[in-house]
Amino acid sequence: MNPLDALKRVLSDKPDLAFAVLVGSRADGSAHAEGDWDIAVQWQASVDWFLVIGAHESLRREIAQALGASELQVDLIDLARASLVMRANVAENGIVLIGEDSLNWMHFLTRTWRELEYFYWEQAHAA
């Protein structure tokens, strides 16, 4: 099984995960064999934040195992707490692994682009 299929299999087994997106060098094709895996995740809003912490670390372990990589090579980005710059990178350059057709993904894109538009408007008008 190729790494992306293994990654999608692990992610699709998580019902509390709204969507997941591959970013960074693995997404743009510039990764080397020992490079890390940067995966942005959005958990369902109904999941308690305290449970998200444990789920996040469990997911990191499962992904590392599926990829045959060290846990240190798996970077999970929690999009609920990510900066606008990171969210824009995910929206514009990421490869959606699961949840591409979900309402959660559409809301994420809409919110990110709206906030980017406002940011650029403020820059242009020195507000």
C-alpha positions in Angstrom: 0.0 0.0 0.0 1.4 3.4 -0.9 1.9 6.0 1.9 -1.1 8.2 0.9 -3.5 5.2 0.8 -2.2 4.1 4.2 -2.6 7.6 5.6 -6.2 7.9 4.2 -7.1 4.5 5.7 -6.0 5.5 9.2 -7.7 8.9 8.9 -11.0 7.5 7.5 -11.3 5.3 10.6 -11.7 8.4 12.8 -15.4 9.4 13.0 -14.5 12.4 15.1 -12.2 13.8 12.4 -14.0 16.3 10.2 -11.3 16.5 7.6 -7.5 16.1 7.2 -5.1 17.8 4.7 -1.6 17.0 3.8 0.6 20.1 3.6 4.3 21.0 3.4 7.0 19.2 1.4 5.0 16.0 1.1 2.1 17.9 -0.5 4.3 19.9 -2.9 6.5 17.0 -3.9 9.8 18.4 -2.5 10.1 16.0 0.4 13.1 13.7 0.8 12.8 10.1 2.0 13.4 10.9 5.6 11.2 14.1 5.6 8.4 14.7 8.0 4.7 14.4 7.4 2.7 17.6 8.0 -1.0 16.9 8.3 -3.6 19.5 9.2 -6.6 18.2 11.0 -10.0 19.6 12.0 -12.0 17.7 14.6 -15.7 17.7 14.7 -17.1 20.6 16.8 -18.9 18.2 19.1 -15.7 16.7 20.4 -14.7 18.0 23.8 -11.3 19.9 23.6 -9.9 17.8 26.4 -10.6 14.6 24.4 -9.1 16.2 21.3 -5.7 16.3 23.1 -5.7 12.5 23.6 -7.2 11.8 20.2 -4.5 14.0 18.6 -1.6 12.1 20.1 -3.2 8.7 19.4 -3.7 9.7 15.8 0.0 10.8 15.6 1.0 7.3 16.8 -1.3 5.5 14.4 -0.2 7.5 11.4 3.5 6.9 12.3 2.9 3.2 12.5 1.0 3.1 9.2 3.7 5.0 7.4 6.6 3.1 9.1 7.9 6.4 10.4 8.9 7.8 13.8 6.3 9.7 15.7 8.7 12.6 15.5 8.3 12.6 11.7 4.5 13.2 12.0 3.4 16.8 12.7 -0.3 17.3 13.3 -1.6 20.8 13.0 -4.8 21.5 14.8 -6.7 23.9 12.5 -9.0 25.1 15.3 -5.9 26.7 16.8 -3.9 27.5 13.7 -2.9 31.0 12.6 -4.4 32.6 9.5 -1.1 32.0 7.6 -1.2 28.3 8.3 -4.9 28.1 7.4 -4.3 29.9 4.2 -1.5 27.5 3.3 -3.7 24.5 4.0 -6.6 26.0 1.9 -4.4 27.0 -1.0 -1.7 24.3 -1.2 -2.9 21.3 0.8 -4.0 18.0 -0.5 -7.3 17.0 1.1 -7.0 13.4 2.4 -10.5 13.0 3.9 -13.6 15.2 4.1 -13.1 17.0 0.8 -16.9 17.0 0.1 -17.9 17.8 3.7 -19.6 20.9 4.9 -16.8 21.3 7.5 -14.3 21.7 4.7 -16.4 24.2 2.9 -16.9 26.2 6.1 -13.1 26.1 6.7 -12.4 27.4 3.2 -15.1 30.1 3.4 -13.9 31.3 6.8 -10.2 31.3 5.8 -10.8 33.2 2.5 -13.1 35.7 4.3 -10.4 36.4 6.9 -7.7 36.7 4.2 -9.8 39.1 2.3 -10.3 41.2 5.4 -6.6 41.1 6.2 -5.7 42.3 2.7 -8.3 45.0 2.8 -6.9 46.2 6.1 -3.4 46.2 4.6 -4.5 48.2 1.6 -6.5 50.7 3.6 -4.2 50.9 6.6 -7.1 50.4 8.9 
